Amino acid sequence: MVEKILTEYVNFIRYFETLLKIKYKQDINPCSFSPTFFKRVGTIEGIEYWFHGSGCTATKDGVIYAYDIGGDEIDFTQWKFSEFVRTHPQYQKLNYTPEFIEYELYQLISKGVLGWLIIEGAEGTSFGCIFKSYRVLLEAPYVYSIT
């Protein structure tokens, strides 16, 4: 079930990005051109969004889609994905714990759907703190099309 939920999460993000690309006549990821062509906070097609750092948080009908972008790849933490599940009216009924979601995301790594994105401590810091995020490696063979 988590793979199905992940597909919906990724498809929505790609749909949202496509809306921005069409509106602003750009063919690159909106995270790359947002400061140049439009405000980092706004609304499009009922989706409220704000770009921050290397990512974006979009909400539609109370559902939170938070993610980061590395190139054209979608990156997210277990917490960001859990927020999507927690705020989605259909998926919140499943009562998945963050630990269960993390376990299921690990399973998707072994299937090649996700991979690790490991970000080491910030340059110039003396500590070796490592933060982990998931990177989407394999997306569904379809995406939303807008005509």
N, C-alpha and C positions, 0 to 999 in steps of 0.2 A: 504494500500500500504506500510506503514512503516513496518508492520510485515513481508511482503515479502522482503523488503530491508534488514531488520535485519537478516532474514534467510540467505540471500546471504552473508552478512558480517560475520556471525558466521561460515557458511560453508567454506568460504575462509580461515578464521583463523585456523579452524580445519584441512583443507587440508594442509596448510603451516606447521603446527605443525607436521602432519603426515610425510611430506617430510623430515623434520629434524630428526624425530625419526627413520625413516628407514635408512637414510644416516649414522647416528651415532650409529645405533643399540642400541637405548635406548627406554625404555617403560614408561618413565616419561615425564612430561611437559618440553619442551626445556628451559623454563625460569629457571628451576631447575638445568639443567646441562650445560648451555651455557658457563660459565666461565671455565669449566673443559675440555670439549671436542672440542670446536670450538670457533673461534673468535666471539665476540659479534656484529661484523659488517661483512656482507657478502652478497652473492648472491646464490640462489638456484632456479633452473628451471625458471629463468627470474624474480624472486622475490628478490628485494633488501631489506635487513632488517638490523635493529640495535636494540639490546636489551638494555634497560635502566631501572635501578631500578627494579621494579617488573613487567615491561611490555616490549612491543616490538612495533616498528613501521615497517610495511612492505609496500612496494609499488610495484605495478605491472601495467605497462602500464599507469603510471601517477595517478593511484587510490591509495589513502592512507588508510591503515588499521592500525589504532593505537588502542592499547588495553593494559590492565593490566591483570595479572593472580593472582588469589587468590586460591591456591591449584591447582585444575584443572578447575576452573570456570573462565569464561571470564568476566572481569569487564571493564566498559568504562564510560566516561563522555558524556554528551550531546554534548560537543564540539568535542570530538573524532569521535562520530558517525556522526555529521554534516559535518565534514571534509570528511568522506567517501562519503556521499551524494553529497557534493559540487564538489568532484573530479571525481565522476563516470560519464562517458559520457551520460548514459541513465537517471540517476536520477537527474543530475544537471538541466536538462530541466524542471523538476517539479517546480523549484524555491521555494522550501520549505524554510521558514524562520526558524531560530533557535527556535523561540517560538512555531511554529507549530510542529516541530520535538519533542520538549520537551513535548508538550501536548500529542502527539501520544505515546511517550514513557511512559507517565503516564498511558495511557489507557492499555498498555501492562502489567503494574504492576497489574492493577485490574483483568486482565485475567490470572495472574499467570505465564506469560512468563518471566517477569523481576521482580527483587526485588531491594530494596535499599541496597546499601553498604555505610554505613555512617562511615566516618573516622574522628574521633575527633582530636583536636589539638595535635601536637606532644608532646610526653612525656617530662615533665619538663618545658613546656611553661606555662605562666601565663594566657594566653587568651583561650577562649573556642570556637575558630573558628571551624566550622564543614563544611567539604567538602562532597558533595554527588556524588556518582557514581551509575551506574546501574550494577546489576549483572544478568547474564543470568541464569535463573532457568530452563527453558524448551527449549530444542533444538529440531530441526526437527528429526524425527525418522530415518533419513538417514544422512550419512556423506560420503564424497568422499572416495572411496576406491582406493588404488593404488596396482596394482599387479606387 
